[in-house]
Amino acid sequence: MPASDFDMCLLGKQQYSVFQQLFTLDSTISLEKSGVPIVQNNPYLSLLGQGILIGFVDTGIDYQHRAFRYSDGTTRIYSIWDQTLETGIPPQGFTFGSEFNKESINFALSTNNPTSIVPTRDDNGHGTMLAGIAAGSPNLAEEFQGVVPEAKLVVVKLKQAKEYNRKFFCVRNDIDCFQLSDIIMGIEYIRSVAMHLNRPLVLCIGVGTSQGGGNGSDLFSEYINNLAAHHSVSICIAAGNEGNSRRHFRGILLSPNYYRDFELRIGSQDTDFFFELWNYTPFRMYIILTSPTGETTQALYPRINECYKYDLVFESTILYVNNFVLEEETGAQLIIARFQQAMAGIWKIRIVNTDPQPAVFDAWLPSDPIISEDTYFLESTPEITITNPGNTSNSLTVTAYNQFNDSILVNSSRGFSATGMVVPDLAAPGYQITCPLPGGSYGSATGTGAAAAHASGIAAMLMEWAINHGYYTSITGEDISRLMVRGATRSTGITYPNATWGYGRINIQGVFESLSL
C-alpha cells in the first residue's frame, strides 16, 4: 500500500494476524555435561554429524572463520542466503537477497580479498556463535569444539524488519528485530536445500517473540509443529531469556468484583513500545488505563474492528488501544496497547470481566532489546515467559543452565505455556560457552540461544545414528524430541516436568542407555 495511506489504526480495521510479529535474538567447556564425548568416543557410534545439515536463520555467519572450514581451508558451509544484499542473485524461487553456494565461498576463500567475491558478513555475531556451538571445527589452542564438527551448514542472514512493520508496533528503527515472513522464508530456503541434497536436517531457531499469546495456537507455531512431524527434520528452539525481566503479568479475576488492577512502570528511554494482553477464557474483558498524571481512558470494551486513539491532555503521550473480541488465529480475546511519546512513571491498568465469572488473563511486554530493563510490571509473573515459537509440542524447546554448578540461569524463560502445555522440554548448557566470533576470534556466549545451538548439535548426532547408520530411518523431529526427553538427567527430589527445567538436563548418553533397557 502507498506509504501516504499509513494509519496506526489499520491495526483494528485489519485483523492482528495481518501484521508481522517482531522477533529478537535469544543470547548474549559444556560438552561433558551432555554426555557427548562418551558417545563420540564409542567406536560403534562416533557421531560427529557426518551427512547431516544444520540450518540457522539468524544474523548470518563469518564464513572466513576457521571454525567453519576443513583442515585444507575449504568451507563446510553448503550455502548462504543473505536477505540484506541485493547485488547478487536470489535463491531459486525467492525474489530478494543474494545466495552464495559453496563453490563461490571456496573461490572467495582462495583470494586475498574474500569479501570482494562473497560480501556477506555477520556484523552482530549471534549467528556465528550459534553455528559454532552446534558444529564448529575443533581448535585445541582455544579449547573449542562444536558438538558435531563434521556436519554441513546452511545459513540465512535475516534482514531487519521493515520500517512500517515496526511503526505499527511503535518499535524504533535502531533496534535489531526481524519480521515473521522473513523467518518463514528463511526456513523454507533451508528446507529446499535439504530436499535438494536429500539429507537429514536439524534447524536451530535462536530468535523469539513475546507476541502471539504464548500457547502455540498461532499459525507460525502450527507451521513449526507440522514441520517437526516430517521425516528427517528436527527443530530446536531457544526458550527465551525473559524469566527475570518482569515483562509478564498473570491476572486472576475473582468474586465479588471480578476485576484486577496492576501497574506498569515505564522508563524514560522507552517512549515508544506496546504490550499485549490475552484472554483464553470465553468471557469478555474491558480495559481502563490511567497515566502517571491521573488522566484516565474510558472503559474500552471488546469490538470486532475498532481502534481507540487518545491524545492525552496533560502530557505528550499518544495511546492506541485495540480490544479484539476474537483474534482469528487463536480464538482468544486480544487487547493491544501501543504508546508513542509515553510519559515515564507508573501507569495503572484495570481489567474487568463483563461476565460475573472467575477468569485469567496474561499480559506480555515485548522482549529485549525492544524495551529496556527500566520498563516492567511491578507485580510480575516469571512463569509463562517462553517466547514463541517455543510454545510448540513437536519441536524441542530448550532452556539454559550453568553447566559448572548445575543451576538454572536466572534469566531463562520459564513455562508452562499460557494454556498449560509442558515447555520447556529440556535444559542444555548455556553459560559462558566458548564460541567463534566474527573476525576470526573466539569468545563466550550465555543464554538460551547458545543452549539451543548445543541441543541442535545433539539432535544432529541422533539424526546421524537413526538415519545414516540405519537404526531408525523413519525418525521425525517429534521422535527425536521425545527420545531426548526420555534420556534426560533428572535430579532426585525434583518433580518433573516443571516450569523451570522441563523434563531435566539434556544427555545424549542417557538417550542410548534408555534404548538399551
Buried (B, 14 or more C-beta within 10 A) or exposed (E): EEEEEEEBBBBBEEBBBEBBBBBBBBBBBBBEBBBBEBBBEEEEBBBBBBBBBBBBBBBBBBBBBBBBBEEEEEBBBBBBBBBBBEEBEBBEEBEBBBBBBBEBBBEBBEEEEBEEBBBBBBEBBBBBBBBBBBBBBBBEEBEBBBBBBBBBBBBBBBBBBEEEBBBBBBBBEEBBBBBBBBBBBBBBBBBBBBEEBEBBBBBBBBBBBBBBBBBBBBBBBBBBBEBBBBEBBBBBBBBBBBBBBBBBBBBEBEEEEBBBEBBBBBBEEBBBBBBBBBBBBEBBBBBBBBBBEEBBBEEBBBEEEBBBEBEBEEBEBBBBBBBBBEBEBBEBBBBBBBBBBBBBBEBBBBBBBEEEEEBBBBBBBBBBBBBEEEBBBEEBBBBBBBBBBBBBBBBBBBBBBBBEEEEBBEBBBBBBBBBEBBBBBBBBBBBBBBBBBBEEEBBBBBBBBBBBBBBBBBBBBBBBBBBBBEEBEEBBBBBBBBBBBBBBBBEEEEEEBBBBBBBBBBBBBBBBEBEEE
